[in-house]
């Protein structure tokens, strides 16, 4: 596999402390930075895109990685959730924190296919 693109994003859940929603927003932020047309550039079908999504949040176990797969209309996404991001306590003391998720999204292709 050859990585051809890496993009970064950040997402938040301001009031509900929803780690999956913060991750979803971070993925969308990374995706919307570009029109990812790498498949066409290299002569591949979009389904050949291998998409590695690494998400950093303070509570990785609170992210529903399976639910995040629906964001991708094509390609082969793989979601990895690791410790990272940032939780900021809310001043009203309601127990929920503002959650910040950091996302790195990498697109790769099996370049050997192009020579077949």
C-alpha distance (Angstrom), angle and dihedral (degrees) to the residues before:
residue distance angle dihedral
X1 . . .
X2 3.77 . .
X3 3.79 120.0 .
X4 3.80 110.9 -135.3
X5 3.80 102.4 170.1
X6 3.79 139.8 25.3
X7 3.77 121.4 -175.1
X8 3.80 131.2 177.5
X9 3.77 132.6 -145.3
X10 3.77 142.3 174.1
X11 3.77 128.5 -149.5
X12 3.78 134.7 -177.9
X13 3.75 142.7 -160.5
X14 3.76 101.5 -155.6
X15 3.79 103.0 -173.8
X16 3.80 113.3 5.0
X17 3.82 99.7 53.2
X18 3.83 89.0 -130.5
X19 3.81 108.5 165.0
X20 3.80 94.3 -172.7
X21 3.81 91.8 52.4
X22 3.81 91.7 48.4
X23 3.83 88.8 50.7
X24 3.83 91.3 47.6
X25 3.80 90.6 52.6
X26 3.81 90.8 47.3
X27 3.81 91.4 52.6
X28 3.80 90.9 48.1
X29 3.80 89.8 49.3
X30 3.83 90.7 53.2
X31 3.80 93.3 45.4
X32 3.78 95.9 46.7
X33 3.80 92.8 53.3
X34 3.80 87.6 76.3
X35 3.70 144.2 23.0
X36 3.78 93.5 -124.8
X37 3.78 102.0 -145.3
X38 3.79 96.9 151.3
X39 3.79 92.9 123.6
X40 3.79 92.6 62.4
X41 3.79 91.8 43.1
X42 3.82 91.0 58.8
X43 3.81 96.2 35.9
X44 3.82 95.9 -109.2
X45 3.77 131.0 133.2
X46 3.82 112.2 -108.3
X47 3.80 89.1 -116.1
X48 3.84 88.0 68.2
X49 3.81 92.0 66.8
X50 3.80 112.2 113.5
X51 3.79 105.9 -154.9
X52 3.80 118.1 -166.0
X53 3.80 112.3 -167.6
X54 3.79 117.4 -169.3
X55 3.79 115.5 -170.3
X56 3.78 124.9 -169.3
X57 3.82 118.1 -158.2
X58 3.79 134.1 150.1
X59 3.84 92.1 -114.7
X60 3.83 107.6 36.1
X61 3.81 91.5 174.8
X62 3.83 89.3 62.5
X63 3.83 93.0 64.3
X64 3.81 118.3 94.4
X65 3.82 96.9 -144.7
X66 3.81 92.1 -179.4
X67 3.81 91.2 59.6
X68 3.82 90.3 53.6
X69 3.81 92.6 60.7
X70 3.82 90.2 74.8
X71 3.82 89.8 69.9
X72 3.81 91.5 73.1
X73 3.82 115.4 79.8
X74 3.82 92.7 -168.9
X75 3.77 142.1 -1.1
X76 3.78 129.6 59.5
X77 3.81 107.2 -73.3
X78 3.79 122.9 -165.5
X79 3.81 118.3 -169.6
X80 3.82 122.0 -152.4
X81 3.78 119.1 -178.7
X82 3.80 118.6 -162.4
X83 3.79 138.3 171.2
X84 3.80 110.2 -80.8
X85 3.76 138.7 86.2
X86 3.76 121.0 87.3
X87 3.80 138.5 -88.0
X88 3.80 116.1 -154.4
X89 3.82 115.9 -164.7
X90 3.78 113.4 -125.2
X91 3.81 116.0 -120.3
X92 3.81 92.6 -132.4
X93 3.81 89.6 66.7
X94 3.82 94.4 -132.8
X95 3.81 90.6 145.1
X96 3.81 95.3 -111.5
X97 3.77 119.7 107.8
X98 3.77 129.2 -151.3
X99 3.80 101.2 -104.7
X100 3.79 122.5 -147.0
X101 3.81 119.2 -166.2
X102 3.80 121.7 -166.3
X103 3.80 117.0 -153.4
X104 3.80 133.5 -164.9
X105 3.81 114.2 -171.0
X106 3.81 119.5 -169.0
X107 3.80 127.0 -173.6
X108 3.81 119.9 -155.3
X109 3.80 137.3 174.7
X110 3.77 135.0 -161.5
X111 3.80 94.4 -115.3
X112 3.81 91.9 -168.6
X113 3.82 87.7 74.5
X114 3.80 90.2 66.9
X115 3.81 91.0 63.4
X116 3.83 95.5 52.3
